[in-house]
Amino acid sequence: MSEKLPTHLLVSAQIRTAAQQGIAITIIRKGDPSSGALLLKINRLDGTAEILTQMWMDDERVWTSHGEHLPEKEADALAAEQASFDPDLWLIEIEDKKGRAWFPGKIVEDPSCF
């Protein structure tokens, strides 16, 4: 089994990496610093957003998409709902017109295939 980087270190590193490219990443809610899962809200700055939730498959981080072009209010409601189920969950907002996730791992459309 591979070592997983603590969540707080991963988040800090990705914030710095994105900032170097002029992309804002904001921590909306901090979860467990060592092993909290991540929920990414990718704000396209056009009134739409994508929600990605983290999963682990064979020791690799993957992301499940919950809709690519959700109205921002709908994305916020979905993020709040997910957070209500998991007190350890980190909520991260990425402001990127190109819709990039900025966190390692591939995006899977249908996690049931695993």
MODELLER restraints for C-alpha pairs under 7 A, 6 or more apart:
rsr = mdl.restraints
at = mdl.atoms
rsr.add(forms.Gaussian(group=physical.xy_distance, feature=features.Distance(at['CA:1:A'], at['CA:59:A']), mean=6.80, stdev=0.5))
rsr.add(forms.Gaussian(group=physical.xy_distance, feature=features.Distance(at['CA:2:A'], at['CA:59:A']), mean=6.55, stdev=0.5))
rsr.add(forms.Gaussian(group=physical.xy_distance, feature=features.Distance(at['CA:6:A'], at['CA:33:A']), mean=6.59, stdev=0.5))
rsr.add(forms.Gaussian(group=physical.xy_distance, feature=features.Distance(at['CA:6:A'], at['CA:34:A']), mean=4.34, stdev=0.5))
rsr.add(forms.Gaussian(group=physical.xy_distance, feature=features.Distance(at['CA:6:A'], at['CA:35:A']), mean=5.90, stdev=0.5))
rsr.add(forms.Gaussian(group=physical.xy_distance, feature=features.Distance(at['CA:7:A'], at['CA:33:A']), mean=5.54, stdev=0.5))
rsr.add(forms.Gaussian(group=physical.xy_distance, feature=features.Distance(at['CA:7:A'], at['CA:34:A']), mean=5.24, stdev=0.5))
rsr.add(forms.Gaussian(group=physical.xy_distance, feature=features.Distance(at['CA:7:A'], at['CA:35:A']), mean=5.66, stdev=0.5))
rsr.add(forms.Gaussian(group=physical.xy_distance, feature=features.Distance(at['CA:7:A'], at['CA:36:A']), mean=6.12, stdev=0.5))
rsr.add(forms.Gaussian(group=physical.xy_distance, feature=features.Distance(at['CA:8:A'], at['CA:33:A']), mean=4.95, stdev=0.5))
rsr.add(forms.Gaussian(group=physical.xy_distance, feature=features.Distance(at['CA:8:A'], at['CA:34:A']), mean=6.48, stdev=0.5))
rsr.add(forms.Gaussian(group=physical.xy_distance, feature=features.Distance(at['CA:14:A'], at['CA:102:A']), mean=6.58, stdev=0.5))
rsr.add(forms.Gaussian(group=physical.xy_distance, feature=features.Distance(at['CA:14:A'], at['CA:103:A']), mean=6.46, stdev=0.5))
rsr.add(forms.Gaussian(group=physical.xy_distance, feature=features.Distance(at['CA:15:A'], at['CA:25:A']), mean=5.52, stdev=0.5))
rsr.add(forms.Gaussian(group=physical.xy_distance, feature=features.Distance(at['CA:18:A'], at['CA:24:A']), mean=6.72, stdev=0.5))
rsr.add(forms.Gaussian(group=physical.xy_distance, feature=features.Distance(at['CA:18:A'], at['CA:102:A']), mean=6.84, stdev=0.5))
rsr.add(forms.Gaussian(group=physical.xy_distance, feature=features.Distance(at['CA:23:A'], at['CA:95:A']), mean=6.28, stdev=0.5))
rsr.add(forms.Gaussian(group=physical.xy_distance, feature=features.Distance(at['CA:23:A'], at['CA:96:A']), mean=6.18, stdev=0.5))
rsr.add(forms.Gaussian(group=physical.xy_distance, feature=features.Distance(at['CA:24:A'], at['CA:94:A']), mean=5.99, stdev=0.5))
rsr.add(forms.Gaussian(group=physical.xy_distance, feature=features.Distance(at['CA:24:A'], at['CA:95:A']), mean=5.45, stdev=0.5))
rsr.add(forms.Gaussian(group=physical.xy_distance, feature=features.Distance(at['CA:25:A'], at['CA:92:A']), mean=6.92, stdev=0.5))
rsr.add(forms.Gaussian(group=physical.xy_distance, feature=features.Distance(at['CA:25:A'], at['CA:93:A']), mean=5.64, stdev=0.5))
rsr.add(forms.Gaussian(group=physical.xy_distance, feature=features.Distance(at['CA:25:A'], at['CA:94:A']), mean=4.46, stdev=0.5))
rsr.add(forms.Gaussian(group=physical.xy_distance, feature=features.Distance(at['CA:25:A'], at['CA:95:A']), mean=6.40, stdev=0.5))
rsr.add(forms.Gaussian(group=physical.xy_distance, feature=features.Distance(at['CA:26:A'], at['CA:92:A']), mean=5.78, stdev=0.5))
rsr.add(forms.Gaussian(group=physical.xy_distance, feature=features.Distance(at['CA:26:A'], at['CA:93:A']), mean=5.16, stdev=0.5))
rsr.add(forms.Gaussian(group=physical.xy_distance, feature=features.Distance(at['CA:26:A'], at['CA:94:A']), mean=6.49, stdev=0.5))
rsr.add(forms.Gaussian(group=physical.xy_distance, feature=features.Distance(at['CA:27:A'], at['CA:91:A']), mean=6.20, stdev=0.5))
rsr.add(forms.Gaussian(group=physical.xy_distance, feature=features.Distance(at['CA:27:A'], at['CA:92:A']), mean=4.73, stdev=0.5))
rsr.add(forms.Gaussian(group=physical.xy_distance, feature=features.Distance(at['CA:27:A'], at['CA:93:A']), mean=6.45, stdev=0.5))
rsr.add(forms.Gaussian(group=physical.xy_distance, feature=features.Distance(at['CA:28:A'], at['CA:91:A']), mean=5.20, stdev=0.5))
rsr.add(forms.Gaussian(group=physical.xy_distance, feature=features.Distance(at['CA:28:A'], at['CA:92:A']), mean=5.53, stdev=0.5))
rsr.add(forms.Gaussian(group=physical.xy_distance, feature=features.Distance(at['CA:28:A'], at['CA:93:A']), mean=6.67, stdev=0.5))
rsr.add(forms.Gaussian(group=physical.xy_distance, feature=features.Distance(at['CA:29:A'], at['CA:90:A']), mean=5.46, stdev=0.5))
rsr.add(forms.Gaussian(group=physical.xy_distance, feature=features.Distance(at['CA:29:A'], at['CA:91:A']), mean=4.95, stdev=0.5))
rsr.add(forms.Gaussian(group=physical.xy_distance, feature=features.Distance(at['CA:30:A'], at['CA:90:A']), mean=4.85, stdev=0.5))
rsr.add(forms.Gaussian(group=physical.xy_distance, feature=features.Distance(at['CA:30:A'], at['CA:91:A']), mean=6.74, stdev=0.5))
rsr.add(forms.Gaussian(group=physical.xy_distance, feature=features.Distance(at['CA:31:A'], at['CA:87:A']), mean=6.51, stdev=0.5))
rsr.add(forms.Gaussian(group=physical.xy_distance, feature=features.Distance(at['CA:31:A'], at['CA:88:A']), mean=4.13, stdev=0.5))
rsr.add(forms.Gaussian(group=physical.xy_distance, feature=features.Distance(at['CA:31:A'], at['CA:89:A']), mean=4.63, stdev=0.5))
rsr.add(forms.Gaussian(group=physical.xy_distance, feature=features.Distance(at['CA:31:A'], at['CA:90:A']), mean=4.45, stdev=0.5))
rsr.add(forms.Gaussian(group=physical.xy_distance, feature=features.Distance(at['CA:32:A'], at['CA:88:A']), mean=4.62, stdev=0.5))
rsr.add(forms.Gaussian(group=physical.xy_distance, feature=features.Distance(at['CA:32:A'], at['CA:89:A']), mean=6.84, stdev=0.5))
rsr.add(forms.Gaussian(group=physical.xy_distance, feature=features.Distance(at['CA:36:A'], at['CA:88:A']), mean=4.92, stdev=0.5))
rsr.add(forms.Gaussian(group=physical.xy_distance, feature=features.Distance(at['CA:36:A'], at['CA:89:A']), mean=5.25, stdev=0.5))
rsr.add(forms.Gaussian(group=physical.xy_distance, feature=features.Distance(at['CA:36:A'], at['CA:90:A']), mean=6.37, stdev=0.5))
rsr.add(forms.Gaussian(group=physical.xy_distance, feature=features.Distance(at['CA:37:A'], at['CA:54:A']), mean=6.22, stdev=0.5))
rsr.add(forms.Gaussian(group=physical.xy_distance, feature=features.Distance(at['CA:37:A'], at['CA:88:A']), mean=6.88, stdev=0.5))
rsr.add(forms.Gaussian(group=physical.xy_distance, feature=features.Distance(at['CA:37:A'], at['CA:89:A']), mean=5.05, stdev=0.5))
rsr.add(forms.Gaussian(group=physical.xy_distance, feature=features.Distance(at['CA:37:A'], at['CA:90:A']), mean=6.14, stdev=0.5))
rsr.add(forms.Gaussian(group=physical.xy_distance, feature=features.Distance(at['CA:38:A'], at['CA:53:A']), mean=6.28, stdev=0.5))
rsr.add(forms.Gaussian(group=physical.xy_distance, feature=features.Distance(at['CA:38:A'], at['CA:54:A']), mean=5.58, stdev=0.5))
rsr.add(forms.Gaussian(group=physical.xy_distance, feature=features.Distance(at['CA:38:A'], at['CA:89:A']), mean=5.84, stdev=0.5))
rsr.add(forms.Gaussian(group=physical.xy_distance, feature=features.Distance(at['CA:38:A'], at['CA:90:A']), mean=4.84, stdev=0.5))
rsr.add(forms.Gaussian(group=physical.xy_distance, feature=features.Distance(at['CA:38:A'], at['CA:91:A']), mean=6.25, stdev=0.5))
rsr.add(forms.Gaussian(group=physical.xy_distance, feature=features.Distance(at['CA:39:A'], at['CA:52:A']), mean=5.75, stdev=0.5))
rsr.add(forms.Gaussian(group=physical.xy_distance, feature=features.Distance(at['CA:39:A'], at['CA:53:A']), mean=4.63, stdev=0.5))
rsr.add(forms.Gaussian(group=physical.xy_distance, feature=features.Distance(at['CA:39:A'], at['CA:54:A']), mean=6.35, stdev=0.5))
rsr.add(forms.Gaussian(group=physical.xy_distance, feature=features.Distance(at['CA:39:A'], at['CA:90:A']), mean=6.08, stdev=0.5))
rsr.add(forms.Gaussian(group=physical.xy_distance, feature=features.Distance(at['CA:39:A'], at['CA:91:A']), mean=5.09, stdev=0.5))
rsr.add(forms.Gaussian(group=physical.xy_distance, feature=features.Distance(at['CA:39:A'], at['CA:92:A']), mean=6.16, stdev=0.5))
rsr.add(forms.Gaussian(group=physical.xy_distance, feature=features.Distance(at['CA:40:A'], at['CA:51:A']), mean=5.67, stdev=0.5))
rsr.add(forms.Gaussian(group=physical.xy_distance, feature=features.Distance(at['CA:40:A'], at['CA:52:A']), mean=5.05, stdev=0.5))
rsr.add(forms.Gaussian(group=physical.xy_distance, feature=features.Distance(at['CA:40:A'], at['CA:53:A']), mean=6.42, stdev=0.5))
rsr.add(forms.Gaussian(group=physical.xy_distance, feature=features.Distance(at['CA:40:A'], at['CA:91:A']), mean=6.21, stdev=0.5))
rsr.add(forms.Gaussian(group=physical.xy_distance, feature=features.Distance(at['CA:40:A'], at['CA:92:A']), mean=4.93, stdev=0.5))
rsr.add(forms.Gaussian(group=physical.xy_distance, feature=features.Distance(at['CA:40:A'], at['CA:93:A']), mean=5.88, stdev=0.5))
rsr.add(forms.Gaussian(group=physical.xy_distance, feature=features.Distance(at['CA:41:A'], at['CA:49:A']), mean=6.44, stdev=0.5))
rsr.add(forms.Gaussian(group=physical.xy_distance, feature=features.Distance(at['CA:41:A'], at['CA:50:A']), mean=5.71, stdev=0.5))
rsr.add(forms.Gaussian(group=physical.xy_distance, feature=features.Distance(at['CA:41:A'], at['CA:51:A']), mean=4.71, stdev=0.5))
rsr.add(forms.Gaussian(group=physical.xy_distance, feature=features.Distance(at['CA:41:A'], at['CA:52:A']), mean=6.57, stdev=0.5))
rsr.add(forms.Gaussian(group=physical.xy_distance, feature=features.Distance(at['CA:41:A'], at['CA:92:A']), mean=6.11, stdev=0.5))
rsr.add(forms.Gaussian(group=physical.xy_distance, feature=features.Distance(at['CA:41:A'], at['CA:93:A']), mean=4.70, stdev=0.5))
rsr.add(forms.Gaussian(group=physical.xy_distance, feature=features.Distance(at['CA:41:A'], at['CA:94:A']), mean=6.14, stdev=0.5))
rsr.add(forms.Gaussian(group=physical.xy_distance, feature=features.Distance(at['CA:42:A'], at['CA:49:A']), mean=5.24, stdev=0.5))
rsr.add(forms.Gaussian(group=physical.xy_distance, feature=features.Distance(at['CA:42:A'], at['CA:50:A']), mean=5.05, stdev=0.5))
rsr.add(forms.Gaussian(group=physical.xy_distance, feature=features.Distance(at['CA:42:A'], at['CA:51:A']), mean=6.38, stdev=0.5))
rsr.add(forms.Gaussian(group=physical.xy_distance, feature=features.Distance(at['CA:42:A'], at['CA:93:A']), mean=5.92, stdev=0.5))
rsr.add(forms.Gaussian(group=physical.xy_distance, feature=features.Distance(at['CA:42:A'], at['CA:94:A']), mean=4.80, stdev=0.5))
rsr.add(forms.Gaussian(group=physical.xy_distance, feature=features.Distance(at['CA:42:A'], at['CA:95:A']), mean=6.13, stdev=0.5))
rsr.add(forms.Gaussian(group=physical.xy_distance, feature=features.Distance(at['CA:42:A'], at['CA:96:A']), mean=6.80, stdev=0.5))
rsr.add(forms.Gaussian(group=physical.xy_distance, feature=features.Distance(at['CA:42:A'], at['CA:99:A']), mean=6.08, stdev=0.5))
rsr.add(forms.Gaussian(group=physical.xy_distance, feature=features.Distance(at['CA:42:A'], at['CA:101:A']), mean=6.69, stdev=0.5))
rsr.add(forms.Gaussian(group=physical.xy_distance, feature=features.Distance(at['CA:43:A'], at['CA:49:A']), mean=4.43, stdev=0.5))
rsr.add(forms.Gaussian(group=physical.xy_distance, feature=features.Distance(at['CA:43:A'], at['CA:50:A']), mean=6.77, stdev=0.5))
rsr.add(forms.Gaussian(group=physical.xy_distance, feature=features.Distance(at['CA:43:A'], at['CA:93:A']), mean=6.83, stdev=0.5))
rsr.add(forms.Gaussian(group=physical.xy_distance, feature=features.Distance(at['CA:43:A'], at['CA:94:A']), mean=5.83, stdev=0.5))
rsr.add(forms.Gaussian(group=physical.xy_distance, feature=features.Distance(at['CA:43:A'], at['CA:95:A']), mean=4.81, stdev=0.5))
rsr.add(forms.Gaussian(group=physical.xy_distance, feature=features.Distance(at['CA:43:A'], at['CA:96:A']), mean=6.17, stdev=0.5))
rsr.add(forms.Gaussian(group=physical.xy_distance, feature=features.Distance(at['CA:44:A'], at['CA:95:A']), mean=6.09, stdev=0.5))
rsr.add(forms.Gaussian(group=physical.xy_distance, feature=features.Distance(at['CA:44:A'], at['CA:96:A']), mean=5.26, stdev=0.5))
rsr.add(forms.Gaussian(group=physical.xy_distance, feature=features.Distance(at['CA:44:A'], at['CA:97:A']), mean=4.33, stdev=0.5))
rsr.add(forms.Gaussian(group=physical.xy_distance, feature=features.Distance(at['CA:44:A'], at['CA:98:A']), mean=6.70, stdev=0.5))
rsr.add(forms.Gaussian(group=physical.xy_distance, feature=features.Distance(at['CA:44:A'], at['CA:99:A']), mean=5.71, stdev=0.5))
rsr.add(forms.Gaussian(group=physical.xy_distance, feature=features.Distance(at['CA:45:A'], at['CA:95:A']), mean=6.57, stdev=0.5))
rsr.add(forms.Gaussian(group=physical.xy_distance, feature=features.Distance(at['CA:45:A'], at['CA:96:A']), mean=6.96, stdev=0.5))
rsr.add(forms.Gaussian(group=physical.xy_distance, feature=features.Distance(at['CA:45:A'], at['CA:97:A']), mean=5.88, stdev=0.5))
rsr.add(forms.Gaussian(group=physical.xy_distance, feature=features.Distance(at['CA:47:A'], at['CA:71:A']), mean=6.05, stdev=0.5))
rsr.add(forms.Gaussian(group=physical.xy_distance, feature=features.Distance(at['CA:47:A'], at['CA:72:A']), mean=5.50, stdev=0.5))
rsr.add(forms.Gaussian(group=physical.xy_distance, feature=features.Distance(at['CA:48:A'], at['CA:69:A']), mean=5.22, stdev=0.5))
rsr.add(forms.Gaussian(group=physical.xy_distance, feature=features.Distance(at['CA:48:A'], at['CA:70:A']), mean=5.23, stdev=0.5))
rsr.add(forms.Gaussian(group=physical.xy_distance, feature=features.Distance(at['CA:48:A'], at['CA:71:A']), mean=4.56, stdev=0.5))
rsr.add(forms.Gaussian(group=physical.xy_distance, feature=features.Distance(at['CA:48:A'], at['CA:72:A']), mean=4.81, stdev=0.5))
rsr.add(forms.Gaussian(group=physical.xy_distance, feature=features.Distance(at['CA:49:A'], at['CA:68:A']), mean=6.62, stdev=0.5))
rsr.add(forms.Gaussian(group=physical.xy_distance, feature=features.Distance(at['CA:49:A'], at['CA:69:A']), mean=5.43, stdev=0.5))
rsr.add(forms.Gaussian(group=physical.xy_distance, feature=features.Distance(at['CA:49:A'], at['CA:70:A']), mean=5.28, stdev=0.5))
rsr.add(forms.Gaussian(group=physical.xy_distance, feature=features.Distance(at['CA:49:A'], at['CA:71:A']), mean=6.34, stdev=0.5))
rsr.add(forms.Gaussian(group=physical.xy_distance, feature=features.Distance(at['CA:49:A'], at['CA:72:A']), mean=5.36, stdev=0.5))
rsr.add(forms.Gaussian(group=physical.xy_distance, feature=features.Distance(at['CA:49:A'], at['CA:75:A']), mean=6.25, stdev=0.5))
rsr.add(forms.Gaussian(group=physical.xy_distance, feature=features.Distance(at['CA:50:A'], at['CA:66:A']), mean=6.78, stdev=0.5))
rsr.add(forms.Gaussian(group=physical.xy_distance, feature=features.Distance(at['CA:50:A'], at['CA:67:A']), mean=5.74, stdev=0.5))
rsr.add(forms.Gaussian(group=physical.xy_distance, feature=features.Distance(at['CA:50:A'], at['CA:68:A']), mean=4.55, stdev=0.5))
rsr.add(forms.Gaussian(group=physical.xy_distance, feature=features.Distance(at['CA:50:A'], at['CA:69:A']), mean=5.79, stdev=0.5))
rsr.add(forms.Gaussian(group=physical.xy_distance, feature=features.Distance(at['CA:50:A'], at['CA:70:A']), mean=6.09, stdev=0.5))
rsr.add(forms.Gaussian(group=physical.xy_distance, feature=features.Distance(at['CA:50:A'], at['CA:75:A']), mean=6.83, stdev=0.5))
rsr.add(forms.Gaussian(group=physical.xy_distance, feature=features.Distance(at['CA:51:A'], at['CA:65:A']), mean=5.92, stdev=0.5))
rsr.add(forms.Gaussian(group=physical.xy_distance, feature=features.Distance(at['CA:51:A'], at['CA:66:A']), mean=5.35, stdev=0.5))
rsr.add(forms.Gaussian(group=physical.xy_distance, feature=features.Distance(at['CA:51:A'], at['CA:67:A']), mean=6.62, stdev=0.5))
rsr.add(forms.Gaussian(group=physical.xy_distance, feature=features.Distance(at['CA:51:A'], at['CA:75:A']), mean=6.40, stdev=0.5))
rsr.add(forms.Gaussian(group=physical.xy_distance, feature=features.Distance(at['CA:52:A'], at['CA:63:A']), mean=5.63, stdev=0.5))
rsr.add(forms.Gaussian(group=physical.xy_distance, feature=features.Distance(at['CA:52:A'], at['CA:64:A']), mean=5.31, stdev=0.5))
rsr.add(forms.Gaussian(group=physical.xy_distance, feature=features.Distance(at['CA:52:A'], at['CA:65:A']), mean=4.66, stdev=0.5))
rsr.add(forms.Gaussian(group=physical.xy_distance, feature=features.Distance(at['CA:52:A'], at['CA:66:A']), mean=6.22, stdev=0.5))
rsr.add(forms.Gaussian(group=physical.xy_distance, feature=features.Distance(at['CA:53:A'], at['CA:63:A']), mean=5.36, stdev=0.5))
rsr.add(forms.Gaussian(group=physical.xy_distance, feature=features.Distance(at['CA:53:A'], at['CA:64:A']), mean=5.20, stdev=0.5))
rsr.add(forms.Gaussian(group=physical.xy_distance, feature=features.Distance(at['CA:53:A'], at['CA:65:A']), mean=6.76, stdev=0.5))
rsr.add(forms.Gaussian(group=physical.xy_distance, feature=features.Distance(at['CA:54:A'], at['CA:61:A']), mean=6.72, stdev=0.5))
rsr.add(forms.Gaussian(group=physical.xy_distance, feature=features.Distance(at['CA:54:A'], at['CA:62:A']), mean=5.95, stdev=0.5))
rsr.add(forms.Gaussian(group=physical.xy_distance, feature=features.Distance(at['CA:54:A'], at['CA:63:A']), mean=4.72, stdev=0.5))
rsr.add(forms.Gaussian(group=physical.xy_distance, feature=features.Distance(at['CA:54:A'], at['CA:64:A']), mean=6.49, stdev=0.5))
rsr.add(forms.Gaussian(group=physical.xy_distance, feature=features.Distance(at['CA:55:A'], at['CA:61:A']), mean=5.87, stdev=0.5))
rsr.add(forms.Gaussian(group=physical.xy_distance, feature=features.Distance(at['CA:55:A'], at['CA:62:A']), mean=5.30, stdev=0.5))
rsr.add(forms.Gaussian(group=physical.xy_distance, feature=features.Distance(at['CA:55:A'], at['CA:63:A']), mean=5.94, stdev=0.5))
rsr.add(forms.Gaussian(group=physical.xy_distance, feature=features.Distance(at['CA:56:A'], at['CA:62:A']), mean=5.98, stdev=0.5))
rsr.add(forms.Gaussian(group=physical.xy_distance, feature=features.Distance(at['CA:61:A'], at['CA:105:A']), mean=4.97, stdev=0.5))
rsr.add(forms.Gaussian(group=physical.xy_distance, feature=features.Distance(at['CA:62:A'], at['CA:105:A']), mean=4.72, stdev=0.5))
rsr.add(forms.Gaussian(group=physical.xy_distance, feature=features.Distance(at['CA:62:A'], at['CA:106:A']), mean=5.03, stdev=0.5))
rsr.add(forms.Gaussian(group=physical.xy_distance, feature=features.Distance(at['CA:62:A'], at['CA:107:A']), mean=5.83, stdev=0.5))
rsr.add(forms.Gaussian(group=physical.xy_distance, feature=features.Distance(at['CA:62:A'], at['CA:108:A']), mean=6.84, stdev=0.5))
rsr.add(forms.Gaussian(group=physical.xy_distance, feature=features.Distance(at['CA:63:A'], at['CA:105:A']), mean=6.59, stdev=0.5))
rsr.add(forms.Gaussian(group=physical.xy_distance, feature=features.Distance(at['CA:63:A'], at['CA:106:A']), mean=6.11, stdev=0.5))
rsr.add(forms.Gaussian(group=physical.xy_distance, feature=features.Distance(at['CA:63:A'], at['CA:107:A']), mean=4.57, stdev=0.5))
rsr.add(forms.Gaussian(group=physical.xy_distance, feature=features.Distance(at['CA:63:A'], at['CA:108:A']), mean=5.94, stdev=0.5))
rsr.add(forms.Gaussian(group=physical.xy_distance, feature=features.Distance(at['CA:64:A'], at['CA:107:A']), mean=5.91, stdev=0.5))
rsr.add(forms.Gaussian(group=physical.xy_distance, feature=features.Distance(at['CA:64:A'], at['CA:108:A']), mean=5.27, stdev=0.5))
rsr.add(forms.Gaussian(group=physical.xy_distance, feature=features.Distance(at['CA:64:A'], at['CA:109:A']), mean=6.06, stdev=0.5))
rsr.add(forms.Gaussian(group=physical.xy_distance, feature=features.Distance(at['CA:64:A'], at['CA:111:A']), mean=6.59, stdev=0.5))
rsr.add(forms.Gaussian(group=physical.xy_distance, feature=features.Distance(at['CA:65:A'], at['CA:107:A']), mean=6.75, stdev=0.5))
rsr.add(forms.Gaussian(group=physical.xy_distance, feature=features.Distance(at['CA:65:A'], at['CA:108:A']), mean=6.68, stdev=0.5))
rsr.add(forms.Gaussian(group=physical.xy_distance, feature=features.Distance(at['CA:65:A'], at['CA:109:A']), mean=5.81, stdev=0.5))
rsr.add(forms.Gaussian(group=physical.xy_distance, feature=features.Distance(at['CA:83:A'], at['CA:89:A']), mean=6.09, stdev=0.5))
